[in-house]
Amino acid sequence: MPSHTDPRTSPADVDIPLPGLDLIPAPAPSAAVRRSRPYSSTLPPTQAAIDAFWSRVVKAPGDGCWFLISAISGVDGYTRLTWRSGGVSRTESGHRFALLLADQLSDDVVAEHRCNEPLCVRVDPGHVVASTQSANLRYAVACGRTGAIRNPDQHTNRHARSLAVRDALASGWDARAYARASANAAPLDTPSLF
Ligand SMILES: [Zn+2]
Protein backbone atom coordinates (compact mmCIF):
# COMPACT_ATOMS: atom_id res chain seq x y z
CA MET A 1 0.00 0.00 0.00
CA PRO A 2 1.36 3.46 -0.79
CA SER A 3 1.83 5.69 2.19
CA HIS A 4 -0.98 8.13 2.71
CA THR A 5 0.10 11.73 2.58
CA ASP A 6 -2.02 14.51 3.93
CA PRO A 7 -3.94 15.51 0.82
CA ARG A 8 -4.84 18.91 2.19
CA THR A 9 -1.26 20.04 1.78
CA SER A 10 -0.64 18.37 -1.56
CA PRO A 11 -0.46 21.02 -4.29
CA ALA A 12 -0.71 18.31 -6.91
CA ASP A 13 -4.38 18.04 -6.05
CA VAL A 14 -4.87 21.74 -6.50
CA ASP A 15 -3.09 22.89 -9.62
CA ILE A 16 -3.99 20.34 -12.26
CA PRO A 17 -3.28 22.25 -15.45
CA LEU A 18 -5.84 22.17 -18.22
CA PRO A 19 -4.72 22.98 -21.75
CA GLY A 20 -5.31 26.66 -22.41
CA LEU A 21 -6.99 27.17 -19.09
CA ASP A 22 -4.10 27.78 -16.73
CA LEU A 23 -4.70 30.59 -14.31
CA ILE A 24 -0.98 31.01 -13.82
CA PRO A 25 1.12 31.39 -16.96
CA ALA A 26 4.46 30.86 -15.25
CA PRO A 27 5.92 27.34 -15.23
CA ALA A 28 5.03 25.36 -12.14
CA PRO A 29 7.82 25.51 -9.56
CA SER A 30 8.86 22.50 -7.56
CA ALA A 31 6.54 21.19 -4.87
CA ALA A 32 8.94 22.37 -2.18
CA VAL A 33 8.86 25.92 -3.52
CA ARG A 34 5.09 25.84 -3.85
CA ARG A 35 4.62 24.74 -0.28
CA SER A 36 6.78 27.57 0.97
CA ARG A 37 4.99 30.27 -1.04
CA PRO A 38 3.16 32.63 1.28
CA TYR A 39 -0.53 31.89 1.45
CA SER A 40 -3.24 34.42 2.16
CA SER A 41 -6.75 33.37 3.06
CA THR A 42 -7.93 36.94 2.44
CA LEU A 43 -6.33 37.64 -0.94
CA PRO A 44 -9.06 39.19 -3.11
CA PRO A 45 -9.68 37.66 -6.53
CA THR A 46 -7.55 39.22 -9.24
CA GLN A 47 -9.22 40.32 -12.45
CA ALA A 48 -7.24 37.61 -14.25
CA ALA A 49 -8.64 34.98 -11.88
CA ILE A 50 -12.17 36.31 -12.33
CA ASP A 51 -11.80 36.29 -16.10
CA ALA A 52 -10.35 32.78 -16.05
CA PHE A 53 -13.16 31.58 -13.79
CA TRP A 54 -15.91 32.81 -16.12
CA SER A 55 -14.08 31.51 -19.16
CA ARG A 56 -14.31 28.03 -17.63
CA VAL A 57 -18.01 28.10 -16.76
CA VAL A 58 -20.32 25.95 -18.87
CA LYS A 59 -23.99 26.81 -18.36
CA ALA A 60 -26.81 24.35 -18.71
CA PRO A 61 -29.87 26.05 -20.17
CA GLY A 62 -32.65 27.62 -18.15
CA ASP A 63 -32.54 26.98 -14.43
CA GLY A 64 -29.75 24.42 -14.80
CA CYS A 65 -26.37 24.25 -13.17
CA TRP A 66 -23.35 26.30 -14.14
CA PHE A 67 -20.41 23.91 -14.26
CA LEU A 68 -16.85 24.97 -13.57
CA ILE A 69 -14.46 23.12 -15.88
CA SER A 70 -11.38 23.25 -13.73
CA ALA A 71 -8.95 21.36 -11.56
CA ILE A 72 -10.70 18.90 -9.25
CA SER A 73 -9.33 18.00 -5.85
CA GLY A 74 -8.67 14.35 -5.19
CA VAL A 75 -9.48 15.07 -1.57
CA ASP A 76 -13.15 15.88 -1.94
CA GLY A 77 -14.07 15.89 -5.62
CA TYR A 78 -14.74 19.62 -5.67
CA THR A 79 -13.18 22.10 -8.07
CA ARG A 80 -10.22 24.23 -7.03
CA LEU A 81 -8.96 27.59 -8.18
CA THR A 82 -5.62 29.10 -7.21
CA TRP A 83 -4.63 32.66 -7.92
CA ARG A 84 -1.64 34.77 -6.99
CA SER A 85 -0.91 38.42 -6.47
CA GLY A 86 1.82 40.34 -4.75
CA GLY A 87 3.81 37.21 -3.94
CA VAL A 88 1.00 35.40 -2.13
CA SER A 89 -1.48 32.84 -3.30
CA ARG A 90 -4.95 31.69 -2.34
CA THR A 91 -6.90 28.57 -3.22
CA GLU A 92 -10.65 28.18 -2.99
CA SER A 93 -13.14 25.67 -4.29
CA GLY A 94 -15.03 26.93 -7.30
CA HIS A 95 -18.31 27.28 -5.45
CA ARG A 96 -16.69 29.28 -2.66
CA PHE A 97 -15.00 31.45 -5.27
CA ALA A 98 -18.44 32.07 -6.78
CA LEU A 99 -19.75 33.19 -3.39
CA LEU A 100 -16.68 35.38 -3.01
CA LEU A 101 -17.48 37.10 -6.30
CA ALA A 102 -21.05 37.56 -5.12
CA ASP A 103 -19.73 39.16 -1.93
CA GLN A 104 -21.36 36.39 0.14
CA LEU A 105 -18.28 34.67 1.55
CA SER A 106 -17.13 35.25 5.10
CA ASP A 107 -15.22 33.13 7.59
CA ASP A 108 -18.28 31.39 9.02
CA VAL A 109 -19.91 30.72 5.68
CA VAL A 110 -20.20 27.23 4.26
CA ALA A 111 -20.98 27.03 0.57
CA GLU A 112 -23.84 24.61 0.13
CA HIS A 113 -24.95 22.90 -3.07
CA ARG A 114 -28.73 22.88 -3.09
CA CYS A 115 -28.53 21.22 -6.52
CA ASN A 116 -26.17 18.49 -5.25
CA GLU A 117 -23.90 19.07 -8.23
CA PRO A 118 -20.33 19.42 -6.91
CA LEU A 119 -19.13 21.27 -10.01
CA CYS A 120 -21.89 23.86 -9.87
CA VAL A 121 -20.89 27.50 -9.29
CA ARG A 122 -24.24 29.18 -9.88
CA VAL A 123 -24.98 31.44 -6.90
CA ASP A 124 -28.73 31.03 -6.71
CA PRO A 125 -31.22 29.76 -4.09
CA GLY A 126 -31.59 26.55 -6.09
CA HIS A 127 -27.86 25.97 -6.57
CA VAL A 128 -25.01 27.43 -4.50
CA VAL A 129 -26.02 29.23 -1.34
CA ALA A 130 -24.12 30.71 1.58
CA SER A 131 -24.96 28.62 4.61
CA THR A 132 -23.60 27.81 8.05
CA GLN A 133 -21.99 24.61 9.25
CA SER A 134 -25.03 23.57 11.27
CA ALA A 135 -27.48 24.36 8.49
CA ASN A 136 -25.28 22.52 6.03
CA LEU A 137 -25.27 19.47 8.26
CA ARG A 138 -29.05 19.58 8.58
CA TYR A 139 -29.32 19.67 4.81
CA ALA A 140 -26.91 16.74 4.50
CA VAL A 141 -29.08 14.75 6.89
CA ALA A 142 -32.16 15.61 4.84
CA CYS A 143 -30.31 14.36 1.75
CA GLY A 144 -29.26 11.15 3.46
CA ARG A 145 -25.65 12.24 3.12
CA THR A 146 -24.59 11.81 6.75
CA GLY A 147 -22.72 8.61 5.88
CA ALA A 148 -20.45 10.65 3.64
CA ILE A 149 -18.90 12.29 6.65
CA ARG A 150 -17.59 8.98 7.92
CA ASN A 151 -17.24 7.13 4.66
CA PRO A 152 -14.15 8.04 2.61
CA ASP A 153 -15.50 6.03 -0.33
CA GLN A 154 -18.03 8.78 -0.84
CA HIS A 155 -15.23 11.23 -1.54
CA THR A 156 -13.62 8.79 -3.97
CA ASN A 157 -16.91 8.35 -5.77
CA ARG A 158 -17.48 12.09 -5.94
CA HIS A 159 -13.99 12.59 -7.33
CA ALA A 160 -14.58 10.03 -10.09
CA ARG A 161 -17.97 11.51 -10.86
CA SER A 162 -16.61 15.06 -10.96
CA LEU A 163 -13.84 14.06 -13.35
CA ALA A 164 -16.35 12.33 -15.62
CA VAL A 165 -18.72 15.30 -15.62
CA ARG A 166 -15.91 17.77 -16.19
CA ASP A 167 -14.61 15.81 -19.16
CA ALA A 168 -18.10 15.40 -20.60
CA LEU A 169 -18.69 19.14 -20.56
CA ALA A 170 -15.17 20.34 -21.44
CA SER A 171 -16.32 21.38 -24.92
CA GLY A 172 -19.58 22.96 -23.78
CA TRP A 173 -23.00 21.94 -22.57
CA ASP A 174 -24.07 18.50 -23.79
CA ALA A 175 -27.16 17.11 -22.10
CA ARG A 176 -26.58 13.54 -23.24
CA ALA A 177 -22.91 13.54 -22.28
CA TYR A 178 -23.81 14.97 -18.89
CA ALA A 179 -26.49 12.37 -18.29
CA ARG A 180 -24.08 9.63 -19.23
CA ALA A 181 -21.20 10.97 -17.12
CA SER A 182 -23.28 11.67 -14.04
CA ALA A 183 -25.06 8.33 -14.25
CA ASN A 184 -21.98 6.19 -14.80
CA ALA A 185 -20.41 7.18 -11.52
CA ALA A 186 -22.06 6.97 -8.14
CA PRO A 187 -25.13 9.20 -8.20
CA LEU A 188 -25.43 11.84 -5.56
CA ASP A 189 -28.23 11.61 -3.11
CA THR A 190 -31.17 13.87 -3.57
CA PRO A 191 -33.13 15.29 -0.70
CA SER A 192 -36.32 13.55 0.28
CA LEU A 193 -37.71 16.77 1.69
CA PHE A 194 -37.69 20.42 0.61
ZN1 LIG B 1 -26.38 23.77 -9.63
Residues whose N, C-alpha, C, O or C-beta is under 5 A from the ligand:
A	BS01	ZN	C65 W66 C115 E117 C120 G126 H127
